[in-house]
Amino acid sequence: MTTAFSRSWEHAVVTGGAGFVGSHLCHALLDSGAAVTCVDDFSTGRPENISGLLDHPGFTLVEANVSEPFTVDRPPDLVLHFASPASPADYLRLPLHTLETGSLGTRHALALAHRSDARFLLASTSEVYGDPQQHPQNERYWGNVNPVGPRSVYDEAKRFGEALTTAEAEVHGTDAGIVRLFNTYGPRMRGHDGRAVPTFVRQALAGEPLTVTGDGLQTRSLCYIDDTVRGILAAAAHGLRGPVNIGNPTEITMLELARLVIGLTGSDSVIRFIERPTDDPAVRCPDITLARDKLQWEPRVDAEEGLRRTIAWFRDHEDAPS
């Protein structure tokens, strides 16, 4: 299935453009012919992710914290707000920064889009559903979130960002949309960012035990980065306000994932069970009916193929910063 919507962008601003998803968006937009301004403070993003773009004539880097007012050299026609610590290791280390990026940062990115008459897209997350009591999760589900738990700084920052984006569209008529991303993985992830795929791959390649939390029966739905980027750009081009789920509806348990990574790496690693984090969701699976119907989008890369590509990247970047 391919998306039926095409829209040419002249100048896109990507906040968090040196991060995992953001850097892939910068590359994709440049490949499409758009000029791209990457805004990043490198609190979690990595210079290596965009080093190959610095000499590109259409690429501009603005080093700035989006929680403070920032400027770009010319008005954009697309603003993708992807700045935010996204891994548990990062948002637990940077709780106030996470909240400020989701609130003040979203406000500043929306203001840029409004005064430029640009399309705006907020990167939200499946974490807004919390530990869901509906399965799979569709966009009408309100979620089951602990507002004061250890994950709340990320969950509530994203939920507030969604509310702010919706209010901005209603009050000021800003062309704004929301995508809820589910468990994206692939090249350029950091091995120590605390998420399952890079953790398991790093451990397997090093011959270390793979640390599976709890009994390993909790599920996630893994969406390869190329598929996620296609979904994001389809949502931007369509003009859908959303929110819309962008993820892979095929579930896998963490124990199955660990065994699959061991098999694909040819590792001698064993599995070691550790304590499960507080408020860790038991299930996670998107209902992508809306994305299929409105965006003509669905994922193409299955977990085995996506993991092969990810493992190959990690093998080639064993000395990359973690």
N, C-alpha and C positions, 0 to 999 in steps of 0.2 A: 504494500500500500504506500503510495506517495502522496505528499501534500498537494492540494490543488491551488494553493494560494501563493502568489509571488508578489513581492513588493520590493522595490529597489530603495535602498537607503544610501544617502549621500554621506552622512556623518553620524556615526553612532558613538555614544559615550557608554562605556562599560565600567561601572564602579566595581571594585574588587577584581579588576581585570587581570591581575597577576596571580589570582587564586586558581584553584583546580578547574572549576567550571568556567570561571571568567576568562581564563587564558584560552581555553578552547573556543569560546565565543569570539574573542578577539581574532584568532586565526581564521575562523569560519567567515566572519564579516569581511575581513581583508580579502580573503579568497573570492568573495562575492563582488568585490569592487568598491566597497564602502571605505571611507576613511574612518579610522577608529581612534578615539581618545580613551586611554586606560587611566583610571583614577584609582590609586592604591597607596596605602601607607605602609605596606609590607609588614604589618603586624602578624599576619598569617600567610599572606601571599609570598611567592618566591621570585626573585629577580630572574632565576633560571627559566621560569615558565614563559617569559616574554623576551629573553635575551636575543632570540633570533628575529625579533620584530623591530628592534631599535633602529635598524638602518632602512626599514621599509618606508618609502616616501609618504605613505598614507597613515603612518602610525605616530601617535603622540603620547608620551607618558607624562602624567601629572601626579607627582607624589604628594598626596594630601590625605588627611583624615576627613572622611565625609561627614563625620559628626560636627565638624566645623564648616562654615561657608567656604565653598571652593568655586573657582572659575575655570572655564575652558576657553580656548582661543577663538572659537566660532560656534554659533548655535547648532545644536544637533537636530536631526529629525527622528532620532531614536535614542532613548535612555534606558539601559538595562541596569537595574539596581541589584547587583550581586555581591556587594560588600557585606561581609558578616563572617565572624568566626563560625564555622559550621561543624567542626568535629568536637566530641566531648572533651578531648584534651585541651582544645583551644578555648571553648566557651567556659569551661570550669576554671581555666587560668585567667581569663579576661572577662569576668562577669559584667562589670559595669560598662566596659567597652562594647560588649555584645548588645546590651540594652540600649546604649547610646546610638550605636550604628543602626539598630532596628527602628529607633524613634527619630532622633534628630537627623540621622543619615538619610532615612527615607524622606523626611520632610525636605531636606535640601535637594535631594535628587528629583523629587516631585516638583519643587519650585523651578528647577532648571528646565524640566520638561514643559511646564506650564508656560513660562515666559518665552520658550522657543517654539511653542505650538508643536511639540514633538510627541510621538508615541512613547508611552512609559510602560515598562514591564517590571513587576516586582518578583524577585525570587523568593517564594515562600517554601514551605517544607511540609512533608508528611507528618512532622512532629506536631503540627497544630492539632492532629487527631489524638495525641497523647497515647495512652494505653487503651486502644479502641475497644468499645463494646459492640461496634458494628463491623462486620467483616464480609467481603472486602469493604474498603472505605470509599464512599462517593462524596462528591463535593457538598452535598446537602447535610452531611453529618457534622455536628457541632463539636465533637471531640470529648475526650475524658482526660483533662490535663490538671496536674497538681500545680497551682500557681506559685507555690513557695518551695517546691522541691529543688534538688540540685540541677535538674534540667530546665527549670523554669525560666532562667535568664534567656535561653535560646527560644524555647517554646513561646513565651509571652512576647518576646521581641518580634517574632514573626507574626503572631496573632495581632499585635498592635499595628504592625506594618500593613497588614491586610485591612484593618479598620481604617487606617489613615488613607490608604490608597483609595478605598471605596468612598470615603467622605470627600476626598479631593475631586474625584470624578463627579460626584453628585453636586457639590457646591460650585466648583469652578469649571466643570465641563472638560477637565483634562482627559485626554485619550489614554486611559490607564487600564492595565490588565494585571492579572495575578496568575502565576504558575506555581503549583505545589509539586516540588521535586521529591521523588522517592529513591533513596539509596543508590545514587549514581556512583559509578566507579570507573577506573581506567587509568591510563598513563597520566603522570604528573601528580598523582596522590603522594602524600608524605608517609613514609613507612611507620612513623611513630605518631600519627595523628589520632589514633584511638579507635578508628573505624575498622570493621571486621576484615574487609578485603585486603587493605594494605598491611594490616597487622599479620594476618595469616600468611600472606605471600612473603613478607619480610622474614617471619619466623621460619617458614619452610625452606627458603633459600639459604638461611643461616644454619639450618639443621637444629633449630631450637624447638622445644615443645610448642604446639599450637594451643594457645590459651582460650578455651571455650568457656563462656560464662554460664553459670547455672547448670542445667542438664543438657543445654544445647538444643532444646526442642523449640525455642522461640524462632519465629520466622522473619525473614526479610524478603523483599522483592528487588532484585538487582537489575539496574538499568545501565547499560554501557553508555559511556560519555557521548559517543557519536549519535546515538539515538536520542539522548537527552537534548543535545544541541539542536537537532532537527526539530524536536517538539517545541523548544523555546522559540526558535525562529518562526515556526509555523504559527504559534500563538501571537507573536509580535505582528506578523504579516496579516493575520486574519482580522485583528482588531477586537477580538473577544475580550470582554472584561473578566470573565471567570468568577471565581477561581477555577482552574482546570488542572486535574491531576496529570502529571507527566511521569510515568514510571512503567515498569514491566509487571504485568499481572501474574507472572509465574513465581510462586513462592518457593523458598528453599530454607530449610532449618540451618541454624548455625553449625550444627554437628555435620550435616551433609556438606555444607560449604567447606568446612575444615578438611574433611576427607577428600573432597574434590580437589582442593588446592594441593594436598599432599600427593595425590595421584598425578596431577598435571605437572608438578615440579619434579617428580621422581625423588622426592625427599624421603629420608629415613626418620623424619620427625614423628614423635608420638603426640597424642592429644592429652592435654592436662586441663582438668576442670577447675575453675576458680569461682569465687563468689560473684553472683550476678549483681550488677549495679542497681541502685535504688531507682524505681520508676521506669526500669527498662521495659519497653513494650513487649507483650507476649506474641503479638502478631503484627504484621505490616504487609498490606497488599492493596494496590490501587484498583478501583473500578475506573477503567479508562473509556467508558462508553462515550462520555462527552468529547474527549479528544478524538476518538474514532469518528464520531458523527460530525463534529464541527470543524475539526482540523484535518480530517483524513490522515491521521497519524497513528502509528503504533510501532512498537520496537521491532527491530529486525535481527539484532544480534543476541543469540542465546548465551546463557551463562558460561558454558564451556568455551565457546569461541572468545567471548569477552575476557574471560580469565586467561586464556592463552596469550592474548595480546597484552594484557596487563602484566603477566609474568615476564614476557619477553622484554617489556620496557624496564621492569625492575632489574632484570639481569644486566641490561645495558647501562643502568644507572645506579649500580651498587654503591658508588661513592657519592651519590647525591645527598644533599643535606636532608635530615629527617625532620 
